[in-house]
Amino acid sequence: MSGAVTLHIGALALPGLSEAEAARAARAFEAELAALLERHGLPPGIRPADLERIDLGRLPVGAGTPEAMGRELARALLRRLGP
């Protein structure tokens, strides 16, 4: 990636999870998103300003651990942004 991206996640709503599970999912989401951005950068045509607020809406997430849910949400975010 040619430039640095600073990411701050203000809120990640994960209904149905306990506070501890939501924290685990959020950490996995943040780690996966950082790794994907480091590896691939932002999708073509997306500017950092486009990311000020993103509502992913309802995303299908398979059953699994909170960590798996967080990783899948990060991948879904980038798919939504992509071409």
N, C-alpha and C positions, 0 to 999 in steps of 0.2 A: 504494500500500500504506500502511496507516495506522500500522503499527508496524515497527520494525526487526527483522530476523531475522539472527542471527549463525550462520554455518554453519562447522563444522569437519569436514572429511572425514578420519577417522582412517585408513581403508584403502579402497582401491578395487582389487579383484583383477581383473586383465585377463589371464587365461592366454593364451598364444600370442603375446604381443607382446614385443618386446625391451624392455629397460629404458627406452631413449630413446622408443620408440613409446608405452609405457605412460604415461610422463610427459607426452607430448603429448596423449594421450587424457584423462588426468586434468585437465590444465589446461583443455581444451575442455569437459569435463564440468562443472567448477566454474564456468566463465564462463557457460555456457548455463543452468545451474541458477540462478545468481545473477540473470541477466537475466530468466528466467521468473518467479522469485519477486518481483523488482522490478516486473515488469509486471502479474502476476496475484495475487500474495500466495499464502498457503497455501490449499489447497482447503478449502471449507466443512467445518467440524466437526473439522479437524485442528488440534491444539495443538502448539506447539513440543516439548513433552515426548513426544509421540507419535513424534517423529523421532530419539529418542536412538540407536536402532540399527535399521537397515533392511537386510534382506537381500533384494536384488532377485532372487536365484536366477539361473536361466538365462534370459537374454533373447535373442531372436533379433535379431541385428544384421547388417545387410547388409554386404556387402563394401565397402570404401572406406578412406579414410584414418583414421588414429587420431583425428584431430580430428572427423571425421564420426561415428565410433563414440562418442566422448565426448558429443557433442551428442545423439545418439539415446538414450544411456543416461540423460541428464538428463531428456529428455522422457518416457522410460519410467517413471522414478521418479515424476514427477508424475502420470502416468496411473494408476499403481498406488495412489497416495494418494487420487485423486479419487473422486467419488461414482459 
